[in-house]
Amino acid sequence: MDQFKSHVLGLASLSLALLVALPARGASLQKVNQSEWGADGLPSYVNMYIYVPDKLATKPPIVVAPHHCQGNGQGTFSEMSSLVSIANTSGFIMIFPEATGQNCWDAGSTRSLAHGGGGDTGAIVQMVKYTLAKYSGDAGRVYSVGGSSGGIMTEALLGVYPDVFMAGVSLMGVPCGCWAEGYNDVTGTGSSAQWSGPCGGGNVTKTGQQWGDLVRSYYPGYTGHRPRLQHWHGTADTILSYKNMAEDVKEWTNLLGLSETPDGTDTPKRGTTRQSWKSSCGYTVYEAFSMDGVGHAVPFDGPAVAAYFGLDTAGGQDPETAACPGAVPGGSDTGGAGGAAGAGGAGGEPGAGGAGGEPGAGGAGGEPGTGGAGGVMVSGSGGSAGSGGAMDTASGGANGQDASSGTGDSTGGESSSSGCSCAVGNDTSDSGAQAGFLLAALGLLLGRPKRRPR
């Protein structure tokens, strides 16, 4: 009997030890007060939410995820749960900025469209700088992804702060600077606040050179690397017109020193057409995905986004940097920035890629083999239409209101017209199940009838 008791107590001790040793999943979305991360002159309504996984990479990359109109940090955290789940395994940090109480993000004011000018873009960049310093992050691996107003903000961030961001994914966004046309620079929750009717309606057209010069004016003298970009848009979008896709192509090909004619066109999935452009070093610089018949409802695909940023596995370099050494935010890899035709733009030093190459070269920029900006998000499976949760746009948006642009997650259901009411499957730890199993086993052991000693 004593031997049996010792055996039971031994198993009980082992079970309790295993319970104590179970890994705790303590990571959760946390708000960081602006007094901690901010700086003077930033909008008081912009708030910072951050997700730091339990197991960080040694030098963690950072993904910024701005919300759609009338969205918030918590909602975007839920909508992008599939990407959050990957952060748990790959160890990167996610920032969920929030324009608290506002209709949309400010991507149209002069303060937001000026490098170092403050505004909403400046506030988000300040969050990035805070996070890089606090968590010893990788300044060469900062990314942005967002849908609708979040896509608009993503393109503004990449255009105004090319020295901070390495790449971005814009779902239903518009060209950087487009939102300034007819921009209603009024804060608040009104349906037309922070809205651009001309841009939203697809009525802003420019040449590639004009687009490029406009974006370059936001950071005069900058001659370094320009971020790579994926832009996804539905052909039936009536909230942010699909016509903006053609303008986006003109802008980003000019910024990256490329022809407007794509290097390749394919259909990674039925109903989805991809156009792609490569830099001089052969890496895909820019991709434009058109989704046939899709409205303001492009789905969010976390695994595909992670693969595009090279965050689907832990550690390593950004895939573009690995393919094109020197291609880092602020680096002088090349790709050029388009320069003024015939005048060579800002010139740049020969080989630096600069803002337009040598004088008189028409701003092609950079020497072959040193540029780069891209990466294929879809090669048959990732990021294809229908892989995420559909977004309900039945109610549309009144007076330019973008309330229906929830970024549906592949783990959730449909988002409602007021953002996302997805029944998102949260990333739950299995430690509870393990604990329950061990407690049950322990109960069985302790509750067994006593055996007579033989």
Secondary structure, DSSP 8 states (H G I E B T S, - for coil): -HHHHHHHHHHHHHHHHHHHHS-------EEE-HHHH--TTS-TTEEEEEE--SS--SS--EEE----TT--HHHHHHHTHHHHHHHHHH--EEEEEEETT-SS---SSTTTTSTT--HHHHHHHHHHHHHHHHHT--TT-EEEEEETHHHHHHHHHHHH-TTT-SEEEEES---TTGGGTTB----SS-TTTT-BHHHHTT-----HHHHHHHHHTTSTT--S---EEEEEEETT-TTTTTHHHHHHHHHHHHHTT--SS-SEEEEEETTEEEEEEE-TTS-EEEEEEEETT--S---B-HHHHHHHHT-SSSSS--HHHHHSTT-STT---------STTTTTT---TTS-TTSSSTTSTT--S-TTS------S-SSSTT-TTSS--B--TT--GGG--TT----BTTS--B-TTS----------THHHHHHHHHHHHHHHHTS------
